[in-house]
Amino acid sequence: MSFVVVARYVTAERDRVVELLGPMAEASRREPGCRRYTVHTGIEEGVVVIVEEYDSEQDFTAHCASEHFKRIVLGEVVPLLADRQVTRCVPAGER
C-alpha cells in the first residue's frame, strides 16, 4: 500500500513559498518511506500544490514530526498562506 498526501496552498507570496519548499523537498526525499515529494505551481495565481507519496501513513506521520517540516513548513511557509488544504489518500479499495 502507499499513502499519498496532496497539499494545496494559496498565497500572495508564491515565489517565496516555492523557494522555501526547495530545501524542504530535498530533505523530505531523503526520509525513510518517502517515495515522492514534488512541488507544483498552479495555473491559478498564487497556488502551490505539493504531492507526497509514502510507504505508509506512519512514514507521513514521521515526516510531520521532522525538524525540517517544523522549521520550514510550520515556521516559515504556513505564516505566508491565505489557505492550506491537506488531503490524505490511499489507493481506491485499499481501506
N, C-alpha and C positions, 0 to 999 in steps of 0.2 A: 504494500500500500504506500501511497505517497500522500503528503499533506501540503496543500497549496494555499498560499495567502496572497490576496490581491489588495493592495493599499492604494487608495485614491486620495490625493492631496489637492487642495485648491489653495493657491497663494498668489499674492501680488509680487512675490519675490521668487519667481520660478527659477531664474538663473542661479540665484544663491542657493536655493534648495537643491538643485541638481548638482551644484558644486560640492555641497556638503555630503550628498549621497554617494559621490565617487569613492571616497575612502571607506564609507560605510559598506558599500557593495563589495569592495576588495576584502575587507575584514570578514564579512559575513560568508563569503565564498570559501573561506578557509575553515569555517566551523565544521565540526563533525556533523554529518547528516544533512548538510546543505547541498542540494543538487543544483539549485539555480537561484540567482538573485540578480534581476535585471531592472534597470531604471528606464522609464519611457517618458517622453513629454507628449501630452495630449495635443490633439489638433485644436481643441478649445484653449483659449488663452488662460494661462495660469494653472493648468492641470499637469500634475505629475503622477504617474502610476508606477508602482513597484510590483513586480511579480516574483514571488518567492516559492521555492519548492524544497521540501524537506523529506527525509525518510519517514519521519513520524511527527505527531503532534508534540511529543516530548522534546524533539530536536528544536521545534519552533519555540517552545517554552524556554528552553535553554538560551536560544538566541535572544529572546526578550530580556533575559537576565544578564546578558553580556555587558561588559564595561563599555564597549563601543556603541551598543544600542542605547544605553542610558545616557551616555555623554553626547552622542551626535543626534540621534533621533529625538529623544525626550528633552535633552538640554538645549539643542540648537535649532532643529528643524520644526518641532511642534510649535514653538512660540511664533514662527513665521506663517503659520497656516490659518486660513479662514475656515477651512473644513477638512476633516480627516475621516475617511471611511475605511474600515478594515474588514474584509470578508475572508473567512476561513473556509476552505473547501476540501472535500475528499472526492475521489472518482465516483461517479454515479453508481449506485448499487453496492458500495462498499461499507455503508454504515447502516 
